[in-house]
């Protein structure tokens, strides 16, 4: 499978996207092309150098990359018809996909950090506010079934002294920063990353246990819409997929974007629910 290609986009046709590209660069790209490669180290050349006209891809798999290159020409031919700007379209698609991936995974990292802080805070809050007069235990549960049909296997430590010891050990490790969860826990719990923290206040734990954050799938929908909107002007300007008067997005355009998102792996091939056309119209309407 390919992990590197060279394309020869005409940046005169991409002037609306890259107005600051000078004439000399346009000539050089047309002559020498742009190297596009998957951004990973391989055995043959583990330390590939960065060059001026090069696009490294971090948010597309080798399978998706090759599928796009193999299937895009036929998809364009079927959905658009005669089209002479394939190099330019490939470049825009890959650039837009990098922005989509970067924004999505940046949010997902923040989301995962927030949810981890929330989960730990909820656990420590239960420990710190537990009454000495009530039974206190730690339970470990494992789902040995499936997500839809769970079967729970569990074990409990009912000895309060052991339970307290486990909880206090976790508490002290969080307090001193001796954990693998990054510095974000300090800010979530109101701690000084450079100070000698004595405790985590109950109010800080309570606040952290109530953290809310937008689900990554919500951000992914937003980024898929932004990706399509990034490509859209080029499609309208250089293809027969034009908008009828007063129509934001035609059905033919919707089919094109649906197929494109499928090629990039942003829509599951076995997706169920509303029609493909309606899916894209809903996406463009921000729903």
C-alpha positions as CSV (number, residue, x, y, z in Angstrom):
1,X,0.0,0.0,0.0
2,X,1.2,3.5,-0.8
3,X,2.3,5.8,2.0
4,X,3.6,8.6,-0.2
5,X,2.6,10.2,-3.4
6,X,3.3,13.3,-5.4
7,X,0.6,15.5,-6.9
8,X,0.8,18.6,-9.1
9,X,-1.9,21.0,-8.1
10,X,-2.3,24.4,-9.9
11,X,-2.4,27.0,-7.1
12,X,-3.8,29.5,-9.6
13,X,-7.0,27.5,-9.3
14,X,-6.7,27.6,-5.5
15,X,-6.1,31.3,-5.2
16,X,-9.3,31.8,-3.2
17,X,-7.9,29.4,-0.6
18,X,-4.2,30.4,-0.7
19,X,-4.1,34.1,-1.8
20,X,-0.5,34.6,-0.5
21,X,1.2,31.9,-2.6
22,X,3.6,33.8,-4.9
23,X,4.1,33.2,-8.6
24,X,7.4,31.5,-8.1
25,X,5.9,28.9,-5.8
26,X,3.1,28.3,-8.2
27,X,5.6,27.6,-10.9
28,X,7.7,25.3,-8.7
29,X,4.7,23.3,-7.5
30,X,3.6,22.9,-11.1
31,X,7.0,21.7,-12.1
32,X,8.2,19.6,-9.1
33,X,4.9,18.8,-7.4
34,X,4.0,18.4,-3.7
35,X,5.0,15.4,-1.8
36,X,2.2,14.0,0.3
37,X,3.0,11.2,2.8
38,X,1.6,9.5,5.8
39,X,3.3,11.0,8.8
40,X,5.0,7.9,10.4
41,X,8.4,6.3,10.6
42,X,8.9,3.3,8.4
43,X,11.7,0.8,8.3
44,X,13.2,2.0,5.0
45,X,13.5,5.6,5.9
46,X,12.8,6.2,9.6
47,X,13.9,9.9,9.7
48,X,12.2,11.5,6.7
49,X,13.2,15.1,6.2
50,X,10.6,17.9,5.9
51,X,10.8,19.8,2.6
52,X,9.2,23.0,1.4
53,X,6.5,21.5,-0.8
54,X,5.4,18.7,1.4
55,X,2.2,17.7,3.2
56,X,2.5,15.3,6.1
57,X,-0.7,13.6,7.1
58,X,-1.4,12.7,10.7
59,X,-5.2,12.1,10.7
60,X,-5.8,9.5,8.0
61,X,-4.9,5.8,8.1
62,X,-3.0,4.0,5.4
63,X,-6.2,2.2,4.4
64,X,-8.2,5.4,4.2
65,X,-5.4,7.1,2.3
66,X,-5.2,4.4,-0.3
67,X,-8.9,4.0,-0.6
68,X,-9.3,7.8,-1.2
69,X,-6.6,7.7,-4.0
70,X,-8.1,4.6,-5.6
71,X,-11.8,5.4,-5.4
72,X,-12.0,9.2,-5.6
73,X,-11.5,9.4,-9.4
74,X,-14.4,7.0,-10.2
75,X,-16.5,8.7,-7.5
76,X,-15.9,12.1,-9.0
77,X,-16.6,10.8,-12.5
78,X,-19.9,9.3,-11.4
79,X,-21.1,12.3,-9.2
80,X,-19.6,15.2,-11.1
81,X,-18.8,14.1,-14.7
82,X,-16.0,15.6,-16.7
83,X,-13.5,17.1,-14.2
84,X,-10.0,18.3,-14.8
85,X,-9.0,19.5,-11.3
86,X,-8.5,16.2,-9.5
87,X,-5.0,17.2,-8.1
88,X,-6.4,20.4,-6.6
89,X,-9.4,18.5,-5.1
90,X,-7.2,15.9,-3.6
91,X,-5.0,18.6,-2.0
92,X,-8.0,20.4,-0.5
93,X,-9.5,17.2,0.8
94,X,-6.3,16.1,2.5
95,X,-5.7,19.6,3.9
96,X,-9.3,19.9,5.2
97,X,-9.2,16.4,6.7
98,X,-6.1,17.3,8.7
99,X,-7.9,20.3,10.2
100,X,-10.9,18.1,10.9
101,X,-8.8,15.5,12.7
102,X,-6.7,18.0,14.6
103,X,-9.7,19.9,16.0
104,X,-11.6,16.7,16.8
105,X,-8.8,14.9,18.6
106,X,-7.8,18.1,20.5
107,X,-11.3,18.3,21.9
108,X,-11.4,14.6,22.6
109,X,-8.2,14.8,24.6
110,X,-9.8,17.6,26.7
111,X,-13.0,15.6,27.0
112,X,-11.1,12.5,28.1
113,X,-9.2,14.6,30.7
114,X,-12.4,16.2,32.0
115,X,-14.2,12.9,32.3
116,X,-11.2,11.2,34.1
117,X,-11.0,14.1,36.6
118,X,-14.8,13.9,37.1
119,X,-14.6,10.1,37.7
120,X,-11.7,10.4,40.2
121,X,-13.4,13.3,42.0
122,X,-16.6,11.4,42.4
123,X,-14.8,8.4,43.8
124,X,-12.7,10.5,46.2
125,X,-15.8,12.6,47.3
126,X,-17.6,9.3,48.2
127,X,-14.5,8.3,50.3
128,X,-14.0,11.7,52.0
129,X,-17.7,12.2,52.9
130,X,-18.4,8.6,54.0
131,X,-19.8,8.2,57.5
132,X,-17.7,6.3,60.0
133,X,-21.0,4.7,61.3
134,X,-21.9,3.1,57.9
135,X,-20.4,0.1,56.2
136,X,-17.8,1.1,53.6
137,X,-16.5,-1.1,50.8
138,X,-14.8,-1.1,47.4
139,X,-16.3,-3.1,44.6
140,X,-14.5,-4.1,41.4
141,X,-16.8,-5.0,38.5
142,X,-16.1,-6.5,35.1
143,X,-18.5,-6.9,32.3
144,X,-17.9,-10.3,30.8
145,X,-20.8,-10.0,28.5
146,X,-21.4,-7.4,25.8
147,X,-22.3,-3.7,25.9
148,X,-25.9,-4.5,24.9
149,X,-26.2,-7.7,27.0
150,X,-23.9,-7.1,30.1
151,X,-23.0,-9.8,32.4
152,X,-21.4,-8.5,35.6
153,X,-18.6,-10.2,37.5
154,X,-17.7,-8.5,40.7
155,X,-15.6,-8.8,43.8
156,X,-15.7,-6.6,47.0
157,X,-13.3,-5.6,49.7
158,X,-15.6,-5.3,52.7
159,X,-13.0,-4.7,55.3
160,X,-13.2,-1.0,56.1
161,X,-9.5,-0.7,57.1
162,X,-8.4,-2.1,53.8
163,X,-10.9,0.0,51.8
164,X,-9.7,3.1,53.6
165,X,-6.1,2.3,52.9
166,X,-6.7,1.8,49.2
167,X,-8.7,5.1,49.0
168,X,-6.2,7.1,51.0
169,X,-3.3,5.8,48.8
170,X,-5.1,7.0,45.7
171,X,-5.9,10.3,47.4
172,X,-2.3,10.9,48.4
173,X,-1.0,10.0,44.9
174,X,-3.4,12.4,43.3
175,X,-2.5,15.1,45.9
176,X,1.2,14.8,45.2
177,X,1.0,14.4,41.5
178,X,2.3,10.8,41.5
179,X,0.0,9.5,38.9
180,X,-0.1,9.0,35.1
181,X,-3.0,11.3,34.3
182,X,-1.2,14.6,33.5
183,X,-1.2,18.0,35.2
184,X,-4.8,18.8,34.4
185,X,-5.9,17.2,37.6
186,X,-4.1,19.9,39.6
187,X,-6.3,22.6,38.0
188,X,-9.5,20.6,38.2
189,X,-8.9,20.1,42.0
190,X,-7.6,23.6,42.8
191,X,-4.1,22.3,43.5
192,X,-0.7,24.0,43.1
193,X,1.4,21.9,40.7
194,X,4.6,23.5,42.3
195,X,3.4,23.7,45.9
196,X,3.1,21.4,48.9
197,X,-0.5,20.5,48.7
198,X,-2.0,19.4,52.0
199,X,-5.5,18.3,51.0
200,X,-8.2,18.6,48.3
201,X,-11.2,20.5,49.6
202,X,-14.5,18.9,49.5
203,X,-15.9,21.8,47.5
204,X,-13.2,21.3,44.9
205,X,-14.1,17.6,44.7
206,X,-17.8,18.5,44.5
207,X,-17.2,20.9,41.7
208,X,-15.0,18.5,39.7
209,X,-17.6,15.8,40.1
210,X,-20.1,18.0,38.3
211,X,-17.9,18.7,35.3
212,X,-19.7,18.8,32.0
213,X,-18.2,18.7,28.5
214,X,-19.6,18.4,25.0
215,X,-19.5,14.9,23.7
216,X,-16.8,14.2,21.1
217,X,-19.4,13.0,18.6
218,X,-21.1,16.4,18.8
219,X,-17.7,18.1,17.9
220,X,-17.2,15.5,15.1
221,X,-20.4,16.5,13.5
222,X,-19.5,20.1,13.6
223,X,-16.0,19.4,12.1
224,X,-17.5,17.2,9.3
225,X,-19.8,20.2,8.4
226,X,-16.8,22.6,8.5
227,X,-14.8,20.2,6.3
228,X,-17.6,20.1,3.7
229,X,-18.0,23.9,3.8
230,X,-14.2,24.2,3.2
231,X,-14.5,22.1,0.0
232,X,-17.8,23.5,-1.1
233,X,-16.7,26.7,-2.8
234,X,-14.3,24.8,-5.0
235,X,-17.0,22.3,-6.0
236,X,-19.5,25.1,-6.9
237,X,-16.9,27.0,-8.8
238,X,-15.3,24.2,-10.8
239,X,-18.0,21.6,-11.4
240,X,-21.5,21.2,-12.8
241,X,-22.9,20.7,-9.2
242,X,-24.4,24.1,-9.0
243,X,-27.0,25.4,-6.6
244,X,-30.5,26.1,-7.9
245,X,-31.7,29.6,-7.0
246,X,-32.4,29.9,-3.3
247,X,-31.1,26.4,-2.5
248,X,-28.3,26.2,0.0
249,X,-27.3,22.6,-0.9
250,X,-28.6,20.5,-3.8
251,X,-29.3,16.8,-3.5
252,X,-26.5,16.0,-6.0
253,X,-24.1,18.0,-3.9
254,X,-25.3,16.2,-0.8
255,X,-24.7,12.8,-2.4
256,X,-21.1,13.9,-3.4
257,X,-20.3,15.0,0.2
258,X,-21.8,11.8,1.7
259,X,-19.7,9.6,-0.6
260,X,-16.6,11.7,0.2
261,X,-17.1,11.5,4.0
262,X,-17.5,7.7,3.6
263,X,-14.2,7.5,1.6
264,X,-12.5,9.2,4.5
265,X,-14.0,6.9,7.1
266,X,-16.1,9.7,8.7
267,X,-19.4,7.9,8.1
268,X,-19.7,4.2,8.8
269,X,-20.6,2.2,5.7
270,X,-23.2,0.3,7.6
271,X,-24.9,3.5,9.0
272,X,-28.6,3.1,9.6
273,X,-31.3,5.8,9.9
274,X,-32.2,8.7,7.7
275,X,-31.3,8.7,4.0
276,X,-27.8,9.6,2.8
277,X,-29.1,12.9,1.3
278,X,-31.0,13.8,4.4
279,X,-28.0,13.0,6.6
280,X,-25.9,15.7,4.7
281,X,-28.8,18.3,4.7
282,X,-29.1,17.8,8.4
283,X,-25.3,18.1,8.8
284,X,-25.2,21.4,6.9
285,X,-28.1,22.8,8.9
286,X,-26.1,22.2,12.1
287,X,-28.4,19.6,13.6
